[in-house]
Amino acid sequence: MSLTSALSIAQSALLNTSRQTSVVSRNISDASNPDYSRRQAVISSSAPGARVVEIQRAASEQLMRQNLLALSSFEGQNTLLRGLESLAMNINGVDNATSPATVIGQFQEALHLFSATPSNRTLAENAVDAARQVVRSLNDSTAAIQTARVQMDASISDAVADLNSLLSEFHSANIEVVNGTRANRDVSDALDKRDSVLKKISEYLPVSTLTRADNDMVIMTREGAMLYEKVPRAISFEPTPGYAPGALGNSIYVDGVAIVSGTGGNTNSSGKLAATLQLRDTVAPMMQNQLDEIARAMITAMAETDPNGVQPAAAGLFTWSGGPGVPTAGVIETGLAGSIRINATMDYAAGGDPILMRDGGANGAAYVWNTTGAASYSGLLINYGNQLDATQSFDVAAGLGSNGTVGTYAAGAISWLESLRSEAYRAAETKSAMMVRTTEALSNATGVNIDQEMSLLLDLEHAYEASARLIKAVDDMLSSLFAAVR
């Protein structure tokens, strides 16, 4: 080997070491960045020496796909769980203290005390106050559900705006990747940016991708709607400013295709959008139906009847917007929980007489039971207590069966929500573990291992020293040669 060849080899080695050191240093500096993929300088033999021909970026398409699916599944489950916890707190309060079941139990106790001492006006007023708490619980719960639906609409609107913005970011990164690939430039940073945006998109929607020539990527939803192909596709949603019980919300459209909401506590919703739709269009309306059925049962149980059996039943202590008629048994009266109220004729706070609970007659003389006005009369109060404990018919569309007492039905509403929340919690833990495992697997395949990079940096340092020694040796030999010539 000539001295010139040896010098060229040493110079090539120094250049390669410099580029490799730069790549390793970048890996180390970005080791804590979860969206960074490890780089590696690929060296090819050349005469004389060798050269760095390209910078390769670590990637695993299969692990990336699994991680996107796991991320989307977890975000959907977690969104459902948080929504259920919020609804449970707003409707039932801490330890179910403000739930309809709790206040109905308190009302039954107050009614029982009044029936034991029917001459005591204070106990009559206490019973009315307890009834007022039932009304307040049902009214407030209905308002809370409709407010929650409006808030869900607002979160959907924000999410859609974020998605459109993310697709614009993806478009910029994808153009940089395609143009760089065509020009044979290093596009590793652009690929990192594109993958990072793709992960954020998958938090809102489950996505599938297809990589075409020049690293051009296409994104579709699980339902097959196109999210991105050359340009971002439109995602649209029109929020509803206010909700009434039974009102339907607007759909979310991706390139003209409506997103489908999920079902169940272990939801099949993937992504925040589908889970929010499930809360808004399935869970919240079902809870409203249950509240409406509880309100109907209370009106029915406390309805006044004609002791002679001639007049139809009429709303008694509890009335509603359709009073004095009584709602149809076993059929949901949408919004009833929001319109139920205390009958003014029995409400002492409104100038009414609570003793009418004992005697009857809020709807006229035909409904009076205590015709003698006896202070110790308790038959009607006892009958009301029996009616509250009697089996009634309920609409199966409310999800709690077709019959039961008002107390057990109200307790069943709590159980229904808690069962759904418990199932959602367990599923969230499972899906969280899956997300963590896929993220770790992807990181192990594409992320930076500091120990390996430091070991490689030490090898490069030794390679640099060897090249420097070779150059010095060639320099010494050339110096000796020139000295001999002189």
Order of alpha helices (4+ residues) and beta strands (2+ residues): alpha-beta-beta-alpha-alpha-alpha-alpha-beta-beta-beta-beta-beta-beta-alpha-alpha-beta-alpha-beta-alpha-alpha-beta-beta-alpha-alpha
